[in-house]
Amino acid sequence: MNASELGLPMAVPAEGLPARVRIHEVGARDGLQNEKATVPTAVKAEFVRRLAGTGLTTIEATSFVHPKWVPQLADAEELYPAVSDLPVELPVLVPNERGLDRALALGARRVAVFASATESFAKANLNRTVDEALAMFEPVVARAKEQGVHVRGYLSMCFGDPWEGAVPVPEVVRVCRALLDMGCDELSLGDTIGVATPGHVTALIAALTEAGVPVPALGVHFHDTYGQALSNTLAALQQGVATVDASAGGLGGCPYAKSATGNLATEDLVWMLRGLGIDTGVDLGRLVATSVWMAAHLGRPSPSRTVRALSHQEQ
C-alpha cells in the first residue's frame, strides 16, 4: 500500500494558518522555460490539461515574450488557444505592451508583469534600471485594467541577488508598493536564487504590511536551492499568506540567474498542506502521475521528493 492509501500524511492542523491555500501552478511556464530541449507544443498543451485535471485552479500557461529571449516559449500563440477552453484560470506573462497586445488578442484575462527588486537583475533580465522597468510596466498595467484584466506583479530577487548579495527590505517594499500603486491586483514575492530563510520571510511580510500592502494581495514564490522552500512557505502561511507559487515535479529555474535551481515542487507543497489540514482542492495522486508523465517526456526523473516516494511505492 502507498502512503495515501494508508491515510498519510495524518492531518494535524496548526493554529493561525489559512483554511485554504490557492496554488499558483507555474510548471508549464516557469518550469519549462529553462529546459534545454524543445518541448513540443502538443506536449505542453497536454501537460496543462493534465494539471487542470488534478484540481489546480490557476495554471500559468505561457509567456508572450520575444522568442529571441525565451525560445522555449516561442509557441505562445499556438499553445494558448489549445488550452483556453479549460475551466481554470490561465495567466500569462507579458513583458511589455506588445506582449499584452498578443495576449489580449487571444482572449487572455489574467496577465503578469515581471519586475526586479535589484538593479543587477533588472539589467540582466530587462536591460533596464528598476525604475525604468516600472515605467515600462505602467502603460501595460493601465491598459490591462481598462480591459478588466487581472494583473499580477512578479518581483524577483526579494531575498538575495547573485551579483549584489543581500537585498535591503525597504527596497523590496518600495518596488512592491510601486507595483500595487500602478494597479497590480496581486504581488508574487520571488526568492529567485533560493536564499531566503523563515525569519527573513516573516520580516519582509511584516514590513510590507506596515507599508499598507494587504496580505491577501501577496503570494510567495520560493526556489529550493538550499532546501528552504517549504520552511519559508510555512513562515509565509503563518503571516496569513494564502497564495503559493509551485511547479509540478519541481521543474524550473531562471535563465537569467544561473544559481537558481528548481521551484518548490507542487507535490511537496500539497503533502505539507494536507498534513496541516489545509485545503487545496488538489488530487495528489493525479498530480504525481502528471509529473511522472512529464518527467518521461523530459527524459529524467522528477526532483520532487514526494513524486519519487509515491511513484516508487506505486510501481
For each residue, the residues with C-beta under 8 A, 3 or more apart:
1: 5 6
2: 5 6 310 313 314
3: 6 8 9 309 310 313
4: 7 8 284 285 310
5: 1 2
6: 1 2 3
7: 4 10
8: 3 4
9: 3 271 274 275
10: 7 275
11: 274 275 276 277
12: 275 276 277
13: 17 276 277 278
14: 17 276
15:
16: 238
17: 13 14 237 238 276 278
18: 21 237 240 241 242 278
19: 278 279
20: 242 278 279 280 281
21: 18 237 242 243 244 273 278 279 280
22: 57 58 242 243 244 280
23: 56 57 58 244 245 246 266 269 270 280 282
24: 58 60 91 188 219 243 244 245 246
25: 28 51 56 58 59 60 245 246 247 248 266
26: 29 30 31 60 221 245 246 247 252 263
27: 30 31 32 47 51 247 248 249 251 252 263 266 294
28: 25 31 32 44 47 48 51 59 60 61 62
29: 26 32 33 60 61 62 63 73 92 93
30: 26 27 33 34 60 245 247 251 252 263
31: 26 27 28 34 247 248 249 251 252 263
32: 27 28 29 35 39 44 47 72 73 251 252
33: 29 30 63 70 72 73 252 255
34: 30 31 72 251 252 253 254 255
35: 32 38 39 72 251 298
36:
37: 298 299
38: 35 71 72
39: 32 35 43 44 72 297 298
40: 43 44
41: 44 45 75 78 79 82
42: 45 46 82
43: 39 40 46 47 294 297
44: 28 32 39 40 41 47 48 62 75 79
45: 41 42 48 49 79 82 83
46: 42 43 49 50
47: 27 28 32 43 44 50 51 248 290 293 294
48: 28 44 45 51 52 59 61 79 83 86 90
49: 45 46 52 53 83 86
50: 46 47 53 54 286 289 290 293
51: 25 27 28 47 48 54 56 59 248 287 290
52: 48 49 56 59 83 86 87 88
53: 49 50 286 290
54: 50 51 282 283 286 287 290
55: 280 281 282 283 286
56: 23 25 51 52 59 88 266 281 282 287
57: 22 23 88 89 281
58: 22 23 24 25 88 89 91
59: 25 28 48 51 52 56 86 88 89 90
60: 24 25 26 28 29 30 90 91 92 93 112
61: 28 29 48 79 80 83 90 91 92
62: 28 29 44 73 75 76 79 80 92 93
63: 29 33 70 73 76 92 93 94 95 99
64: 76 92 93 94 95 98 99 100 102 103
65: 69 70 73 93 95 99
66: 69 70 95
67: 70 71 73 74
68: 71
69: 65 66
70: 33 63 65 66 67 73 74 255
71: 38 67 68 74
72: 32 33 34 35 38 39
73: 29 32 33 62 63 65 67 70 76
74: 67 70 71
75: 41 44 62 78 79
76: 62 63 64 73 79 80 92 102
77: 80 81 102 106
78: 41 75 81 82
79: 41 44 45 48 61 62 75 76 82 83
80: 61 62 76 77 83 84 90 92 103 106 108
81: 77 78 84 106
82: 41 42 45 78 79
83: 45 48 49 52 61 79 80 86 90
84: 80 81 90 106 107
85:
86: 48 49 52 59 83 90
87: 52
88: 52 56 57 58 59
89: 57 58 59 109 110
90: 48 59 60 61 80 83 84 86 108 110
91: 24 58 60 61 108 110 111 112 150 152
92: 29 60 61 62 63 64 76 80 103 108 110 111 112
93: 29 60 62 63 64 65 99 111 112 113 114 154
94: 63 64 99 100 102 103 111 112 113 140 144
95: 63 64 65 66 99 113 114 126
96: 99 100 136 140
97: 100 101 139 140 143
98: 64 101 102
99: 63 64 65 93 94 95 96 102 103 140
100: 64 94 96 97 103 104 111 140 143 144
101: 97 98 104 105
102: 64 76 77 94 98 99 105 106
103: 64 80 92 94 99 100 106 108 111
104: 100 101 107 108 144 147 149
105: 101 102
106: 77 80 81 84 102 103
107: 84 104
108: 80 90 91 92 103 104 111 149
109: 89 148 149 150
110: 89 90 91 92 149 150 151 152
111: 91 92 93 94 100 103 108 140 144 149 150 151 152
112: 60 91 92 93 94 151 152 153 154 188
113: 93 94 95 137 140 141 151 152 153 154 179 184
114: 93 95 125 126 154 156
115: 122 130 133 134 137 153 154 155 156 175 179
116: 119 121 122 125 126 130 133 155 156 157 175
117: 121 130 155 156 157 158 161 167 171 172 175
118: 121 122 130 156 157 161 163 164 167 171
119: 116 122 123 129 130 164
120: 123 124 161 162 163 164
121: 116 117 118 124 125 156 157 161 163 192 256 257
122: 115 116 118 119 125 126 128 129 130 132 133
123: 119 120 126 127 128 129
124: 120 121 163 256 257
125: 114 116 121 122 156 256
126: 95 114 116 122 123 132 133 136
127: 123
128: 122 123 132 133 136
129: 119 122 123 132 133
130: 115 116 117 118 119 122 133 134 175
131: 134 135
132: 122 126 128 129 135 136
133: 115 116 122 126 128 129 130 136 137
134: 115 130 131 137 138 175 178 179 182
135: 131 132 138
136: 96 126 128 132 133 139 140
137: 113 115 133 134 140 141 153 179 182
138: 134 135 141 142 182
139: 97 136 142 143
140: 94 96 97 99 100 111 113 136 137 143 144
141: 113 137 138 144 145 151 153 182 183 184
142: 138 139 145 146 182 183
143: 97 100 139 140 146 147
144: 94 100 104 111 140 141 147 149 151 183
145: 141 142 148 149 151 183
146: 142 143
147: 104 143 144
148: 109 145
149: 104 108 109 110 111 144 145
150: 91 109 110 111 185 186
151: 110 111 112 113 141 144 145 183 184 185 186
152: 91 110 111 112 113 184 185 186 187 188 219
153: 112 113 115 137 141 176 179 180 184 186 187 188
154: 93 112 113 114 115 187 188 190 221
155: 115 116 117 158 172 175 176 179 187 188 189 190
156: 114 115 116 117 118 121 125 190 192 254 257
157: 116 117 118 121 160 161 167 190 192 193 257
158: 117 155 167 172 189 190 191 192 196 204
159: 167 191 195 196 200 201 204
160: 157 165 166 167 191 193 195 196
161: 117 118 120 121 157 164 165 167 193
162: 120 193 257 258 259
163: 118 120 121 124
164: 118 119 120 161 167
165: 160 161
166: 160
167: 117 118 157 158 159 160 161 164 171 172
168: 171 172
169: 172 173 203 204 207
170: 173 174 207
171: 117 118 167 168 174 175
172: 117 155 158 167 168 169 175 176 189 204 207 208
173: 169 170 176 177 204 207 208 211 213
174: 170 171 177 178
175: 115 116 117 130 134 155 171 172 178 179
176: 153 155 172 173 179 180 187 189 208 211 213
177: 173 174 180 181 211 212 213
178: 134 174 175 181 182
179: 113 115 134 137 153 155 175 176 182 184 187
180: 153 176 177 183 184 187 213 217
181: 177 178
182: 134 137 138 141 142 178 179
183: 141 142 144 145 151 180
184: 113 141 151 152 153 179 180 187
185: 150 151 152 217
186: 150 151 152 153 217 218 219 243
187: 152 153 154 155 176 179 180 184 213 217 218 219
188: 24 112 152 153 154 155 218 219 220 221 243 245
189: 155 158 172 176 204 205 218 219 220 221
190: 154 155 156 157 158 221
191: 158 159 160 194 195 196 220 221 222 223 229 232
192: 121 156 157 158 223 254 257 260
193: 157 160 161 162 223 225 254 257 259 260
194: 191 222 223 224 225 226 228 229 260 261
195: 159 160 191 225 226
196: 158 159 160 191 200 201 222 228 232
197: 200 201 228 231 232
198: 201 202 228 231 232 234 235
199: 202 203 235
200: 159 196 197 203 204
201: 159 196 197 198 204 205 220 232 235 236 239
202: 198 199 205 206 235 238 239
203: 169 199 200 206 207
204: 158 159 169 172 173 189 200 201 207 208
205: 189 201 202 208 209 215 218 236 239 241
206: 202 203 209 210 239
207: 169 170 172 173 203 204 210 211
208: 172 173 176 204 205 211 213 215 218
209: 205 206 212 213 214 215 239
210: 206 207
211: 173 176 177 207 208
212: 177 209
213: 173 176 177 180 187 208 209 217 218
214: 209 217 218
215: 205 208 209 218 239 240 241
216: 240 242
217: 180 185 186 187 213 214
218: 186 187 188 189 205 208 213 214 215 236 241 243
219: 24 152 186 187 188 189 241 243 244 245
220: 188 189 191 201 232 233 236 241 243 244 245
221: 26 154 188 189 190 191 245 263
222: 191 194 196 228 229 232 233 245 263 264
223: 191 192 193 194 229 253 254 260 261 262 263 264
224: 194 227 228 229 230 250 261 262 263 264 265
225: 193 194 195 228 259 260 261
226: 194 195
227: 224
228: 194 196 197 198 222 224 225 231 232
229: 191 194 222 223 224 232 233 263 264 268
230: 224 233 234 264 268 269 272
231: 197 198 228 234 235
232: 191 196 197 198 201 220 222 228 229 235 236
233: 220 222 229 230 236 237 244 264 269 272
234: 198 230 231 237 238 272
235: 198 199 201 202 231 232 238 239
236: 201 205 218 220 232 233 239 241 244
237: 17 18 21 233 234 240 241 242 244 276 278
238: 16 17 202 234 235
239: 201 202 205 206 209 215 235 236
240: 18 215 216 237
241: 18 205 215 218 219 220 236 237 244
242: 18 20 21 22 216 237
243: 21 22 24 186 188 218 219 220
244: 21 22 23 24 219 220 233 236 237 241 264 269
245: 23 24 25 26 30 188 219 220 221 222 263 264
246: 23 24 25 26 263 264 265 266 268 269
247: 25 26 27 30 31 250 251 252 262 263 264 265 266
248: 25 27 31 47 51 251 265 266 267 287 290 291 294
249: 27 31 265 266 267 290 291 294 295 302 303 304 307
250: 224 247 262 263 264 265 267 268 302 303 304 307
251: 27 30 31 32 34 35 247 248 262 263 294 298 302
252: 26 27 30 31 32 33 34 247 262 263
253: 34 223 257 260 261 262 263
254: 34 156 192 193 223 257 260
255: 33 34 70
256: 121 124 125
257: 121 124 156 157 162 192 193 253 254 260
258: 162
259: 162 193 225
260: 192 193 194 223 225 253 254 257
261: 194 223 224 225 253
262: 223 224 247 250 251 252 253 265 303
263: 26 27 30 31 221 222 223 224 229 245 246 247 250 251 252 253
264: 222 223 224 229 230 233 244 245 246 247 250 268 269
265: 224 246 247 248 249 250 262 268 269 291 302 303 304 305 306 307
266: 23 25 27 56 246 247 248 249 269 270 282 287 291 304
267: 248 249 250 270 271 284 287 288 291 304 306 307 310
268: 229 230 246 250 264 265 271 272 304 305 306
269: 23 230 233 244 246 264 265 266 272 273
270: 23 266 267 273 274 280 282 284 287 306
271: 9 267 268 274 275 284 306
272: 230 233 234 268 269 275 276
273: 21 269 270 276 278 279 280
274: 9 11 270 271 277 278 280 284
275: 9 10 11 12 271 272
276: 11 12 13 14 17 237 272 273
277: 11 12 13 274
278: 13 17 18 19 20 21 237 273 274
279: 19 20 21 273
280: 20 21 22 23 55 270 273 274
281: 20 55 56 57
282: 23 54 55 56 266 270 287
283: 54 55 286 287
284: 4 267 270 271 274 287 288 306 310
285: 4 288 289 310
286: 50 53 54 55 283 289 290
287: 51 54 56 248 266 267 270 282 283 284 290 291
288: 267 284 285 291 292 306 307 310 311 314
289: 50 285 286 292 293 311
290: 47 50 51 53 54 248 249 286 287 293 294
291: 248 249 265 266 267 287 288 294 295 302 304 307
292: 288 289 295 296 302 307 311
293: 47 50 289 290 296 297
294: 27 43 47 248 249 251 290 291 297 298 302
295: 249 291 292 298 300 301 302 307
296: 292 293 299
297: 39 43 293 294
298: 35 37 39 251 294 295
299: 37 296
300: 295
301: 295 308
302: 249 250 251 265 291 292 294 295 307 308 311
303: 249 250 262 265
304: 249 250 265 266 267 268 291 307 308
305: 265 268 308 309
306: 265 267 268 270 271 284 288 309 310
307: 249 250 265 267 288 291 292 295 302 304 310 311
308: 301 302 304 305 311 312
309: 3 305 306 312 313
310: 2 3 4 267 284 285 288 306 307 313 314
311: 288 289 292 302 307 308 314 315
312: 308 309 315
313: 2 3 309 310
314: 2 288 310 311
315: 311 312
